[in-house]
Amino acid sequence: MADVWKEIERLQANLQRTQHSSTKQKLSERNCIEILMKLQEMNLLDVMHSSDGKEYLTPKQLTREIKDELYMHGGRVNMVELQQALNVDYSHIEAKCNDLVKSDRKLQIIYGQIIERSYLDRLAEELNDNLQSCGQLTIAEVSKTYDLPGEFLIPELMARLGSIIQGQMDKHRKDSIYTEAYVASHKARIRGLLSAVTRPTTFQTLSSQDLPLQLLFSIVEELIKEGRIRGQVVGGRSEKSTFLPNIHTETQNHWIDNFFAQNNYLEYDAVYRLGITDAKSYLKRRLEPSKTKPLFLKTVCVGWSLIDQVVASIEEALSNGEWTDISVLLPSSFSSEDSNQLLHHIQRERLKQTGSVPGVIFADTIIASQSFVDSCLKHFDGMIKGKADKDAKKASVFALTEEERKEYSGQTAVLSKKADKKDERRKKAFEGSGSIKRSGDGGSGIGGREVKTKGKDKKRTKWKKEQEMQEDKPSRNQQHQQEETSFMDIDEITDVLRDRHNDCPEAFLEELGAKLHRPLTAAYQSAVKSVFLLSAQQMKEKQKALTKKADEFDSLDRSSYKSRRQLEEEINAMWSKTRLFMEALNFFEGEVSGVLQKHLLATVCTDITNSLFMLTANEFLSGVEIDKEINAEVRIKLLSRFPNNVKPSLTRLNNSLVGRIIDEFQTALTDATSRDVCDVMLKSGDKKRDRQVSHSHKMSHLQQLREESNPALVLHIATLVIFQSVTGTMLNAPGKVVPNIINRLQSFLDREVFLNLISYQELVLKHLTLFNNDGDKVEIGEVEQKLNENLDEIKQLATTTKKKQAN
Amino acid sequence: MVDDLTKKTLSNIPLLKTKAGPRDQNEWVNRLKEEYKALIAYVENNKENDNDWFRLESNKDGTRWFGKCWYIKDLRKYEFKVEFDIPITFPATAPEIALPELDGKTAKMYRGGKICLTDHFKPLWARNVPKFGIAHAMALGLGPWLAVEIPDLIDKGLVKHKDEKES
């Protein structure tokens, strides 16, 4: 029992002891952290905590640990790895490492890695081993293997070149290291290769062995510099660049020189085939400085001797009035473009020299002298005449007019600014008609009007038929259509030429034909005109003889063809003439004036009225056949069918024709053309146009005069011309008033001239009376002789007479 | 209920096995031994956790216990005498711990300074007879009572620090 109590006592004591033992002082973790932070804040303590927050480190400890790690990793360690290994915040490590690098020269930081110099030394040693075994190392490879940037490696390696690393660095690009032996072996190989090579070799093929391009370049350059191999590098430092052995260039140049010297020309193609890409400029460089000074065409260059040859043959051909095709003279390798270029060049050169025969270029390669072309034109003279005669028989002046009108309207469609010209031309055409009529009046005095209308319609019908024909040929273009109506189309001309010159190439003939086409057309038209003018009277008779049946045949279509516009233009043209004629009336009085007025009414005014009637008939009486020869009877018939609104005015107009007073006609015409009747715009006189009209009127008279040989007619026309010359007004007069006119002219003319006229007039009268009274034939002969003698004098007078001098 | 901290504390106190009161001669000795061991463990545990808050000793028989306990508030240590007897019916009845100095100062106290334990204490004790002993009574009874009552009493000015008393 006692021991039990003893034990209790012991326990009691134990409890006492326990209770009196000191209490453990304990700080919670939170408190500790707070205290530390406080200390750090107060800068009393410099520690950093590990990233898991369980440990605190002093900077010194960190430095030591970093150094240890660096050592452990063999002199190179990534800072991120350090962070993981040391379990410290990265920013601390980075800051510490930066401090370390600053304080320790052996260390440096590359891409977040601390690297010690010893590591680089070791790396260099390793590289050296590699290098000795491979012969060559590229920086890129090294950089990849060791995961270090090239920019960093290069200076480091450069510093160790020659000491640790036995080798050399590529001087130009610094991207690889070689051993001397490696370079030497390649150099030897390249030397051998390039010495043997005779044609351009691309570096691509050379470097196809494991030789790097850059080294290759430096070696080749070195060799070239040393003069060990002969040649040059073309194309810079790239794969595409080529080594050109001198022997090859020489051969090339030799070949070019030889070829050129022998043949005096050189195709760029041939040069290109030699492997020279920019043949033209190469040749320019190569051949320009030489004495030959070749001419560079599109695909070939030509030497002067060849050119001279060509020039000579051209000169010869041209001076003989012949043509020549230079393509025959040139080598076949010349394209037609080249030939053309050459020809133009020669042409230019020739133009510089005075006195050379002018040539015309055809079909690229053919040059013909102008005289040859002219001679070709001559082939057509006969044909033109024949055709003109033929056509003139069928056609009338109005037909021509129509044709011209067509042609010009075709042109104006393209060039609207030619409109004025067109007007002018048309007017002239009408004047032509006027003058013809005059000559007709002067000669026979009948049927002028009928001739005109009839011819017009015939021609129109013909024209229409042609038009239809042409429409069947779709290939013909508009131009062609118009031209064809005039003379021949180009094909026909070419055919004719081919018959004449069957040795000429087709292309030449075609172009020649095209060239001749226009002058021929012009010539043909003038021929037609002149033929027509000359044969006006004949034609009239012939046409008169043409049966009315034919007319009726045509008239079905015909009326509708004359458009309102045409008619208006006709009316206007005639009216402007009439106005000018009326001015001349002022110079006469009494009976003469009456006669003149009546004449006017019977001629131009009747024409105007007819046109107006025709116009009205077209408009209101569709389907009505209008007999071409509208006479008083027809007019009355028409009048009866006209609607009431136009009837009175036109009736008045018709009636005024029978009267003697031109003024009546004028008022009646103004009335009839007014808006609510026929609605024809009568153009008021315009001085400039009037002058043109009167001038061309005079000119046509003079033309007639030159061709006329009938004394009476000559006198008539001459009188009219002189009248116009001295008074400035146009006169339209019948033959019977010629004496009156001459008398009237007395005051305007020099006495001499006047007497001449008078005497000639007397002769004419005498001749007439004798002739009419069946007088003595001898006398008639005498008078005729005299008349003929003086004919030219009178003609001369007509052209030269001017207004009397003021004295 | 008992808070987590108390629970944890309790778990660190070894449970008793012997069911015996002071009247049971031999068994009481064993019981007393166990009580001591439990107390020692509890005190050690407290010391370990920087939570030492009482001194306790007994008479030779282990029937009467006395000592002192303290409470720290506002950096001041308030010390009180503590005493209690082992009741006859121990361990079925929990010992009535008394703080004689505080007699009459608080409503949560019986005559003679015996503290009013919480409603939970008694059923808890009853459930754990005979496993609970003096150490448990201290941890579950006096500890929480002090933590609740003393700050209140200090605030009311009923309990003063000994320095203030002197002054």
HADDOCK unambig.tbl for C-alpha pairs under 7 A between the chains (distance, minus, plus):
assign (segid A and resid 8 and name CA) (segid B and resid 33 and name CA) 5.91 0.50 0.50
assign (segid A and resid 11 and name CA) (segid B and resid 36 and name CA) 6.14 0.50 0.50
assign (segid A and resid 12 and name CA) (segid B and resid 36 and name CA) 6.87 0.50 0.50
assign (segid A and resid 15 and name CA) (segid B and resid 40 and name CA) 5.33 0.50 0.50
assign (segid A and resid 18 and name CA) (segid B and resid 40 and name CA) 6.73 0.50 0.50
assign (segid A and resid 18 and name CA) (segid B and resid 43 and name CA) 6.96 0.50 0.50
assign (segid A and resid 18 and name CA) (segid B and resid 44 and name CA) 6.62 0.50 0.50
assign (segid A and resid 19 and name CA) (segid B and resid 43 and name CA) 6.45 0.50 0.50
assign (segid A and resid 19 and name CA) (segid B and resid 55 and name CA) 6.26 0.50 0.50
assign (segid A and resid 23 and name CA) (segid B and resid 47 and name CA) 4.92 0.50 0.50
assign (segid A and resid 23 and name CA) (segid B and resid 50 and name CA) 6.02 0.50 0.50
assign (segid A and resid 23 and name CA) (segid B and resid 52 and name CA) 6.88 0.50 0.50
assign (segid A and resid 24 and name CA) (segid B and resid 47 and name CA) 6.11 0.50 0.50
assign (segid A and resid 24 and name CA) (segid B and resid 48 and name CA) 6.03 0.50 0.50
assign (segid A and resid 24 and name CA) (segid B and resid 50 and name CA) 5.77 0.50 0.50
assign (segid A and resid 25 and name CA) (segid B and resid 50 and name CA) 6.28 0.50 0.50
assign (segid A and resid 26 and name CA) (segid B and resid 50 and name CA) 6.32 0.50 0.50
